Structures are given as C-alpha cells and as structure tokens.
Amino acid sequence: MPKLKTKSGAKKRFKLTGTGKIKRKHAYKSHILTKKSKKRKLQLTHTALVHKTDMKSVKMQLALG
C-alpha cells in the first residue's frame, strides 16, 4: 500500500502536541474586529484542542493513520 499524502491545508492549520492531541486555532479573528468585544477577541487568540469526534478526520488529513 502506498504512503498517504498529507493535505497541505491541514498541515498549515494543525499542530501535534507531545501527548498526541491536535491543537487548532479559533476562527473569526481575521477581520470585522471592531464590533467584537475585547474579551471575545482575547479568547479567540488562544489555541484550542480538536474535539474527539473530529480527531479521526484530522488525523487522516495529516496522514497519521
């Protein structure tokens, strides 16, 4: 069976942690920021983990199995 190719869009958006979880960034932080509160923008700055229901899909895109 041939090697799986990594989706280039996924490799730019996700990072693997040391324990095998996958980090992601929040959406809605790129434009139209004037109407969003300071608290909301600050919360969107921090990274989050990919939910367990999406892990299989993201791992396939990253060619991790």
Backbone as CSV, one residue per row, in Angstrom:
resi,resn,N_x,N_y,N_z,CA_x,CA_y,CA_z,C_x,C_y,C_z
1,MET,0.838,-1.182,0.000,0.000,0.000,0.000,0.887,1.250,0.000
2,PRO,0.564,2.249,-0.825,1.423,3.428,-0.900,1.308,4.315,0.333
3,LYS,2.284,5.196,0.480,2.250,6.153,1.582,1.086,7.118,1.385
4,LEU,0.522,7.600,2.486,-0.549,8.588,2.409,0.056,9.983,2.321
5,LYS,-0.521,10.803,1.452,-0.057,12.182,1.360,-0.789,13.033,2.387
6,THR,-0.079,14.009,2.940,-0.667,14.952,3.881,-1.392,16.035,3.099
7,LYS,-2.591,16.427,3.563,-3.304,17.549,2.958,-2.558,18.826,3.329
8,SER,-2.154,19.604,2.347,-1.318,20.774,2.631,-2.068,21.837,3.431
9,GLY,-3.391,21.919,3.274,-4.168,22.863,4.067,-4.205,22.471,5.530
10,ALA,-4.244,21.174,5.797,-4.299,20.681,7.175,-2.962,20.861,7.885
11,LYS,-1.869,20.655,7.176,-0.562,20.780,7.845,-0.264,22.219,8.237
12,LYS,-0.919,23.182,7.565,-0.753,24.586,7.935,-1.616,24.962,9.139
13,ARG,-2.691,24.235,9.372,-3.675,24.622,10.380,-3.583,23.867,11.702
14,PHE,-2.972,22.690,11.713,-2.954,21.859,12.914,-1.534,21.541,13.344
15,LYS,-1.351,21.433,14.662,-0.057,21.026,15.221,-0.302,19.895,16.211
16,LEU,0.629,18.964,16.266,0.529,17.828,17.179,1.203,18.181,18.504
17,THR,0.557,17.858,19.624,1.158,18.074,20.946,2.009,16.860,21.303
18,GLY,2.739,16.970,22.374,3.600,15.878,22.816,2.832,14.646,23.238
19,THR,1.585,14.836,23.703,0.781,13.701,24.157,-0.096,13.123,23.048
20,GLY,0.035,13.651,21.829,-0.712,13.089,20.707,-2.025,13.785,20.397
21,LYS,-2.344,14.848,21.131,-3.547,15.616,20.825,-3.235,16.583,19.690
22,ILE,-4.268,17.163,19.107,-4.068,18.066,17.988,-4.568,19.458,18.357
23,LYS,-3.697,20.458,18.199,-4.037,21.842,18.502,-4.587,22.516,17.251
24,ARG,-5.477,23.481,17.480,-6.045,24.263,16.378,-6.214,25.698,16.847
25,LYS,-6.423,26.593,15.890,-6.698,27.986,16.219,-8.184,28.233,16.089
26,HIS,-8.659,29.289,16.742,-10.061,29.663,16.656,-10.330,30.427,15.366
27,ALA,-11.542,30.325,14.876,-11.978,31.086,13.709,-12.488,32.459,14.153
28,TYR,-12.828,33.301,13.195,-13.440,34.624,13.424,-12.492,35.630,14.082
29,LYS,-11.207,35.561,13.779,-10.252,36.512,14.358,-9.501,37.273,13.269
30,SER,-9.972,37.224,12.026,-9.200,37.832,10.941,-9.680,39.217,10.522
31,HIS,-10.976,39.468,10.518,-11.460,40.791,10.096,-12.800,41.083,10.754
32,ILE,-13.304,42.299,10.545,-14.511,42.816,11.205,-14.363,42.664,12.723
33,LEU,-13.276,43.240,13.237,-12.967,43.087,14.653,-13.535,44.225,15.507
34,THR,-14.023,45.285,14.871,-14.475,46.443,15.640,-15.732,46.153,16.440
35,LYS,-16.593,45.312,15.931,-17.842,45.017,16.646,-17.682,43.915,17.695
36,LYS,-16.540,43.253,17.714,-16.303,42.187,18.689,-15.673,42.779,19.946
37,SER,-16.081,42.271,21.093,-15.575,42.803,22.359,-14.120,42.392,22.572
38,LYS,-13.447,43.129,23.430,-12.049,42.838,23.743,-11.918,41.443,24.345
39,LYS,-12.872,41.085,25.208,-12.859,39.762,25.843,-12.976,38.648,24.793
40,ARG,-13.884,38.839,23.849,-14.102,37.824,22.807,-12.866,37.663,21.922
41,LYS,-12.238,38.773,21.556,-11.038,38.717,20.710,-9.884,38.050,21.452
42,LEU,-9.762,38.325,22.747,-8.711,37.711,23.545,-8.908,36.201,23.635
43,GLN,-10.159,35.771,23.825,-10.449,34.338,23.895,-10.178,33.638,22.565
44,LEU,-10.407,34.329,21.453,-10.156,33.749,20.133,-8.664,33.645,19.819
45,THR,-7.840,34.408,20.545,-6.391,34.389,20.320,-5.774,33.061,20.752
46,HIS,-6.273,32.493,21.837,-5.682,31.279,22.401,-6.012,30.053,21.551
47,THR,-5.129,29.074,21.591,-5.354,27.843,20.841,-6.305,26.922,21.602
48,ALA,-6.888,25.995,20.861,-7.791,25.014,21.444,-7.389,23.639,20.926
49,LEU,-8.007,22.611,21.484,-7.750,21.248,21.023,-8.879,20.801,20.106
50,VAL,-8.545,19.967,19.144,-9.546,19.407,18.250,-10.427,18.449,19.053
51,HIS,-11.728,18.525,18.846,-12.676,17.682,19.572,-12.494,16.218,19.172
52,LYS,-12.800,15.314,20.098,-12.565,13.881,19.849,-13.376,13.351,18.672
53,THR,-14.534,13.955,18.367,-15.331,13.487,17.236,-14.698,13.858,15.891
54,ASP,-13.809,14.852,15.884,-13.134,15.268,14.655,-11.723,14.713,14.532
55,MET,-11.242,14.045,15.561,-9.854,13.579,15.582,-9.544,12.620,14.439
56,LYS,-10.438,11.686,14.150,-10.194,10.704,13.093,-10.027,11.394,11.745
57,SER,-10.907,12.348,11.475,-10.865,13.078,10.214,-9.564,13.878,10.066
58,VAL,-9.171,14.578,11.122,-7.962,15.400,11.073,-6.723,14.524,10.964
59,LYS,-6.704,13.416,11.667,-5.553,12.514,11.592,-5.385,11.927,10.183
60,MET,-6.500,11.634,9.529,-6.428,11.135,8.145,-5.863,12.220,7.222
61,GLN,-6.265,13.461,7.442,-5.747,14.559,6.626,-4.269,14.791,6.845
62,LEU,-3.813,14.532,8.085,-2.398,14.695,8.409,-1.597,13.418,8.135
63,ALA,-2.258,12.406,7.588,-1.625,11.120,7.258,-1.012,10.467,8.477
64,LEU,-1.747,10.526,9.602,-1.281,9.903,10.842,-1.975,8.573,11.112
65,GLY,-2.813,8.148,10.215,-3.462,6.858,10.413,-4.899,7.021,10.511
